[in-house]
């Protein structure tokens, strides 16, 4: 709660925190929008595969011509990491292999890194965090995105002496969404193909939010950062509004749906028949926690907490998250406090590739949000034991056998390059289960 005073002290001695941004997409653009109004932050360099696109992103968020001209634009992210005028690197490409490469480059140059790229974090986050610690730099989740916000709430609850029962987020979900492809995604968002194209919306990216993949990735990230577990058979996505969080997300022995306490879970904003959930949490995050004794439970009631029918389980939630508009919190925490806003501590959760349809030998997988696979949350131990292919590596690889719809795809089912950097770091993470 004292970032502003830390910023002021920094400004008086060393000037603003200098940031290098890799990837000027939606998340990056939202961060860029806040830079001119955030005291103590300065973006000195932006790396993107298209310099023109990066410059356009700055213009779209109303950067002045002077600010744009004072910023260095480049295509080579490794060059950005090596710059003397960069204190903190933001990795916002969304490409897991690229994210791992850029993180290692930042570590080598002694730079803190904010990993917006949750796909890379879930693929190999524990190994990257271990390497960052060895390099003496901060490796951090991105504040504003759900995993970091949930990690903050879990830390709050535990620091106040409560045991976490469940933690997660809300989303729009129906079981049939697992089979949606980029060809039929837009009606689920209330858009036509032409409207989406005019808005420059990427159908595969938006489909990853709908088909369950992004939820699996984010819940695995939360499990790894918060020492929580992924449900044995994957997320259940129960329909649930904010008033029912503590009733539904409590252990089965207490009347809820959880196999045991300490799980991540996603709640749906629509009932299975398509009706909207009352007071849904589609854009928000939550924690459910248990009173340690009768006295605490009585305090829950006295102070109006939303509890289950027993009064023992209570919930806290945040109804919205602001994505890149909040990202500066992570940057400032890394630079001024030397602390992450959430970081993978252990390999507890994974997101594995599931066939969307019957696939034939020789088929090329197209990764997150595509036509061939979707990502399912899975306990990391189970994933490693079965040799499951993580969704972060299920892109541009060929099947060497036929796969039935709904089956988990394994490393043995594809031709994988074990010499690639992404696979090598993933293998490091697997030893940390």
C-alpha positions, 0 to 999 in steps of 0.5 A, a space after each residue: 500500500 505504499 507504492 506511491 511513496 516508493 515511486 517518489 523516493 525512486 524518482 528523487 534518486 534514480 528517475 522512473 522505472 524503465 520498461 521494455 515491452 515485448 508484444 504490443 497486442 491488446 494486453 500490451 496496448 492497455 498497459 501503454 495506455 496507462 503509462 502517461 498517467 502513471 508517475 514513475 513509469 517510462 517505456 523506453 523500448 517496444 519489441 514486436 514482430 511488426 514495428 508498424 503495428 507497435 507504433 500504431 498501438 501507441 498512436 491508438 492509445 493517444 501517445 504524443 508524437 514526442 513520446 513515440 519518437 522518444 521510444 525505441 522500436 525493434 523486432 528483436 526482443 533479445 536486443 530489447 532485453 540487453 538494453 541498458 535503459 530497460 529495468 523491467 521486461 514485460 513479455 506479452 506475446 502469448 506465444 509459449 515458446 517465445 515467452 520462454 526464450 525471452 524470459 531466459 534472455 532477460 535473466 541473462 541480462 539481469 532484468 526482471 520480467 513480468 510474464 503476461 504470457 501465462 501460456 509460457 508460465 504454465 508450460 514451464 513456470 516453475 523452472 523459469 522461476 527457479 532460473 530467475 531466482 538463481 539470476 537474482 531477478 524477479 519473475 512475476 505473474 501479471 497483475 490485472 490478469 486473473 492468476 495474479 489477482 487470485 494469488 493476491 486474494 489467496 495470500 490475503 486469506 492465508 495471512 489472515 489465518 484462513 484455510 483456502 477451500 477453493 479459488 478461481 474465476 468466472 467465465 461463460 461456459 457450456 460443455 459443448 464449447 469444447 468443440 467450438 472452432 474459429 469458424 463458429 466462435 463469433 455467434 457465441 460472442 454475439 458478433 458476426 464474422 464481418 463485425 469481428 473482422 472489422 474490429 481486428 479480432 483474432 478468432 483463434 485467440 477468442 476461441 481459446 477463451 470459449 473452448 475452455 483452454 484459457 480457463 485450464 491454463 489460468 487455473 493451472 497457473 493459480 495452482 502452481 502459484 498458490 500451492 493449490 490442487 487441480 481437480 483429478 478429472 479436470 474443471 467442473 465449471 459449475 454454474 454459480 453466482 456470487 451469493 452461492 460461492 461458499 455453498 457450491 465450492 465447499 467439500 462434498 462432505 459439507 454439501 458442496 461439489 469439491 472432492 477435497 478442500 484446496 482446489 482451483 475451479 471455474 464457475 460458469 455465468 450461464 446455467 446448463 440450459 443456457 439461462 443466465 446465472 443470477 449475479 454471475 462472476 463472469 469477469 471476476 475472481 474469488 476465494 472461498 475460505 473456512 472459519 478456523 473455529 466457532 468464534 470466527 464463524 460468528 464474526 462472519 455472520 456479525 459482519 455480513 459475509 456471504 457464507 454457506 448454510 452452515 456459516 463455516 465457509 465464506 467467500 470474497 470476490 472481485 467482480 471485475 479485472 482490468 487486464 493491462 490497465 493494472 499491469 503497472 502494479 507488477 512492474 513497480 512491485 518488481 522494480 521497487 520492492 523486488 517482489 512478484 505479484 504471484 509466481 509459480 512455486 511448484 508444478 501442481 497443475 498443467 493444461 493438456 491437449 485433448 482432441 476436439 475431433 477424431 484426428 488421423 495420423 499425419 494431422 497437424 495440431 494447431 494449438 490453443 483455440 484452434 480446430 484440433 485440440 482444446 486444453 484441459 486442466 490436469 494435476 501435474 503429477 497425473 500429466 507427467 505420469 501419462 506423458 500428456 502433451 501440454 497445450 503449449 506444445 500442441 502447435 505445429 506438430 504432427 500426429 504419428 497415430 490416429 487419435 479419437 475425439 476426447 482423448 488426451 494426446 501424449 508426447 508419444 503420439 506426436 513427433 516432438 523436437 526434444 532439442 528445442 528450447 521450449 521442450 528442454 525447459 518444460 522437461 526441467 519443470 517436469 522434474 519439479 512435480 
